[in-house]
Amino acid sequence: MHEVANWFLGVVRHPFDTWDAIGFLGAAVFGARFIIQWLKSEMEGRSVIPIAFWYCSLAGASINLVYVIHLRSLPLVLGNALPLFIYARNLYLTYRERKPAKAAS
């Protein structure tokens, strides 16, 4: 338990810099997607994934990618870079699905 307390005090006393702010921003944007999804689902009364979810996923993961590139950690870079393609693909599929519906109306 003493080690945990020392670690926590070290974190609290750490002077935060611009890179820390970028890391926190990426985590906040990425985490906001779940709040957006939850609120939209509550409004609709069913589980839905709004397009803002995918935009937050793409933006948050991109910001996180910049941060982890700065850290020079290959596992973290891969873990943040590879899902970007999934988020972009889901946005593409969403817009592709909406295009015929928009043309029909």
Buried (B, 14 or more C-beta within 10 A) or exposed (E): EEEEEEEEEEEEEEEEEEEEEBBEBBBEBBEBBEEBBEEBBEEEEEEEBBBBBBBBBBBBBBBBBBBBEEEEEEEBBEBBBEBBEEBBEBBEEBEEEEEEEEEEE
